[in-house]
Amino acid sequence: MPTICRFYGILIQMYYDDHNPPHFHAIYGEYKAVISIQDLAILEGDLPPKAVGLVMEWGRAHRNDLLRDWDLARTKKSLFPIEPLE
């Protein structure tokens, strides 16, 4: 499971051969969430409210990058790192 971004202690990962809908995994300490790329809805798990806000802000800014990496992951190609929040 490649880590494609890391910011404020949050890891963003995407798995090869993962199921639809297109999504990414956010990990913050012991918290884990699966987040839809299209609407940034939390599909599974949870994160603390502050982490949710940061992940949503980052996801809105990088939706196209996330979709590009999703397509690469589906074909088992190397994923590109995505810029963190600053």
C-alpha positions in Angstrom: 0.0 0.0 0.0 1.9 3.0 -1.2 1.9 6.2 0.8 1.2 9.0 -1.7 1.2 11.9 0.8 2.1 12.7 4.4 1.1 15.9 6.2 0.5 16.9 9.9 0.9 13.2 11.0 -1.7 12.0 8.5 -0.8 9.3 5.9 -2.7 9.1 2.7 -2.4 5.7 1.0 -3.9 4.0 -2.0 -3.9 0.2 -2.5 -3.4 -1.7 -5.7 -6.4 -3.7 -7.0 -8.7 -1.9 -4.5 -12.5 -2.0 -5.0 -14.7 0.7 -6.5 -15.7 3.5 -5.9 -12.4 5.3 -6.4 -11.1 6.1 -2.9 -8.0 6.6 -0.7 -7.1 5.6 2.8 -6.3 8.2 5.5 -4.5 7.1 8.6 -3.9 9.3 11.7 -2.5 7.5 14.7 -4.9 4.7 15.5 -7.7 6.2 13.4 -8.3 5.0 9.8 -10.8 6.1 7.2 -11.6 5.2 3.6 -12.6 8.3 1.7 -14.3 8.6 -1.7 -12.4 10.7 -4.2 -15.5 12.0 -6.0 -17.4 13.5 -3.0 -14.9 13.1 -0.2 -17.4 11.1 1.9 -16.1 8.8 4.6 -17.0 5.4 3.3 -15.6 3.5 6.3 -13.9 4.2 9.6 -13.4 7.5 11.3 -10.9 10.3 12.0 -10.8 13.0 14.6 -12.7 16.2 13.5 -9.5 18.3 12.9 -8.0 15.5 10.8 -11.2 15.2 8.8 -11.0 18.9 8.0 -7.4 18.7 6.9 -8.0 15.6 4.7 -11.1 17.2 3.1 -9.1 20.4 2.3 -6.3 18.4 0.8 -8.7 16.1 -1.1 -10.5 19.0 -2.7 -7.2 20.5 -3.8 -5.9 17.2 -5.3 -8.9 15.5 -6.7 -7.4 15.2 -10.2 -4.1 13.9 -8.8 -6.0 11.3 -6.8 -8.0 10.1 -9.8 -4.7 9.8 -11.8 -3.2 7.7 -9.1 -6.4 5.6 -8.8 -6.1 4.8 -12.5 -2.4 3.9 -12.1 -3.1 1.7 -9.1 -5.8 -0.2 -11.0 -3.2 -1.1 -13.7 -0.5 -1.8 -11.1 1.7 1.1 -12.2 3.8 3.2 -9.8 1.9 6.0 -8.2 2.9 9.6 -8.1 3.4 11.4 -4.7 1.0 14.2 -4.2 1.9 17.5 -2.5 1.0 17.8 1.2 -0.9 20.7 2.8 1.4 23.5 3.8 
